[in-house]
Amino acid sequence: MNVLCTGMSGSGRTSYVNAVRRHAEAHGRRLHVFDVREIMFHLAHERGDDLQEETVLDVFPTALGAYRAAAMERILAAVRDLPADEPWLIVTHATFSWNYSVVPGLDVYYLTQLQPDAYVTITDGILAIRQRLTEERWRTVTINNLLWWRDVERSATEMMAAWQRKPHFLIGRKQGPDTLFRLMFEPRTPTAYLSYPMTHFEGADLFTKLENFRQELREHVVVFDPAAVDDYSMDRDAAIGFSDGSATARSAAADATESLRGVGGTSHKTGRARDLLLDAREDGDADGGRPVNPENLTHVDGQIVDRDYKLIDQSQIVVVYYPTTTLSAGVICEMKDAIHRGKRVYAVWLPSSPPSPFFTRYCTRWFRDERHLFEYFRTNGIGTDTGLPGTLDVQSETGDQSPAD
């Protein structure tokens, strides 16, 4: 599979793609990566032009377009010379946000010539993005600007994909390089959105069980996890791969306990993360003061919901992990959204009491424990290199449950 990969400045897209390339090499697979930005600067250096990172977007638009076209011509020539069995990945911006304007990052002419098999957007939490933008040119950018740019970057890439009738995947940087690697090299592996009641998880043991479940689920499907993007995390240098098996369940649980406090919970309403999102500056600041912007909190919450629905849309199935009797509005909404999109929803209900009919109403099938879910996957051919079955037995479609389930 050949992929065109986008991501706004500060999203960590380049480090993520490099991690994917190293992951491919470690598995004996060759992946050709072309970075449009790097090639543009290389071409300028070849010509003796003084093109600088800090001022590149101030270059006259026709000149900047010429640099970009020259870079794409070089990439196009290289791609056409590749063997058919060696995939490529092109890294670029879909858009730039500069001087309060949106600047296109790619010429659609080259999309037509390249015909990628899929489009991918790498994203990350907004505070992590903000803290990576340390150069002088980003000093006055606001959280509100970044929130809009992040959404425009995703939407523009999504439109490119829809225009060419190609799939588009949104991948959180912390999702791990294995995610994109498997999308590219294991295209028959099903994709699944993992839904769970984030605000009702308490205690390291519960997070350890969740991480163990997540890692076992990965043996069957490519997992998209909503916690891969945390807008209340201030760790710009967080490791790539929190859910790709690179960490032990116990250490991953400790990280998740800290991370999920800000994902739809109440603790993010106070503290340093909230202050950073409100984005106020003192009058004595070199760039002038500005008041708090409470709309940013609403903006973040809105994007959390929209992003999770996007992850459901790009997944073939939804898997629900539910360890508590307290119903989560978020999980129920996700289950309902998936069912109404025609997707199958498989749920693990762990409490000893029976689930609410408002829970089972939106299940294709539900199970009493993880073991029965994975047995069902194996029996029905849901897994790596087997894809999804075209039809399932009538009992599973009607939702009839045996006591063991």
Secondary structure as GFF3:
##gff-version 3
##sequence-region A 1 405
A	DSSP	beta_strand	3	6	.	.	.	ID=ss1
A	DSSP	alpha_helix	13	26	.	.	.	ID=ss2
A	DSSP	beta_strand	32	35	.	.	.	ID=ss3
A	DSSP	alpha_helix	36	47	.	.	.	ID=ss4
A	DSSP	three_ten_helix	56	58	.	.	.	ID=ss5
A	DSSP	alpha_helix	61	80	.	.	.	ID=ss6
A	DSSP	beta_strand	88	92	.	.	.	ID=ss7
A	DSSP	beta_strand	95	98	.	.	.	ID=ss8
A	DSSP	beta_strand	101	104	.	.	.	ID=ss9
A	DSSP	alpha_helix	108	114	.	.	.	ID=ss10
A	DSSP	beta_strand	118	123	.	.	.	ID=ss11
A	DSSP	alpha_helix	126	132	.	.	.	ID=ss12
A	DSSP	three_ten_helix	136	138	.	.	.	ID=ss13
A	DSSP	alpha_helix	143	163	.	.	.	ID=ss14
A	DSSP	beta_strand	168	172	.	.	.	ID=ss15
A	DSSP	three_ten_helix	173	175	.	.	.	ID=ss16
A	DSSP	alpha_helix	177	185	.	.	.	ID=ss17
A	DSSP	beta_strand	191	195	.	.	.	ID=ss18
A	DSSP	three_ten_helix	198	200	.	.	.	ID=ss19
A	DSSP	alpha_helix	204	218	.	.	.	ID=ss20
A	DSSP	beta_strand	222	224	.	.	.	ID=ss21
A	DSSP	three_ten_helix	226	228	.	.	.	ID=ss22
A	DSSP	alpha_helix	249	259	.	.	.	ID=ss23
A	DSSP	three_ten_helix	260	262	.	.	.	ID=ss24
A	DSSP	three_ten_helix	267	269	.	.	.	ID=ss25
A	DSSP	alpha_helix	272	278	.	.	.	ID=ss26
A	DSSP	alpha_helix	295	313	.	.	.	ID=ss27
A	DSSP	beta_strand	317	322	.	.	.	ID=ss28
A	DSSP	alpha_helix	329	340	.	.	.	ID=ss29
A	DSSP	beta_strand	344	349	.	.	.	ID=ss30
A	DSSP	alpha_helix	357	360	.	.	.	ID=ss31
A	DSSP	beta_strand	365	367	.	.	.	ID=ss32
A	DSSP	alpha_helix	370	379	.	.	.	ID=ss33
A	DSSP	alpha_helix	394	398	.	.	.	ID=ss34
###
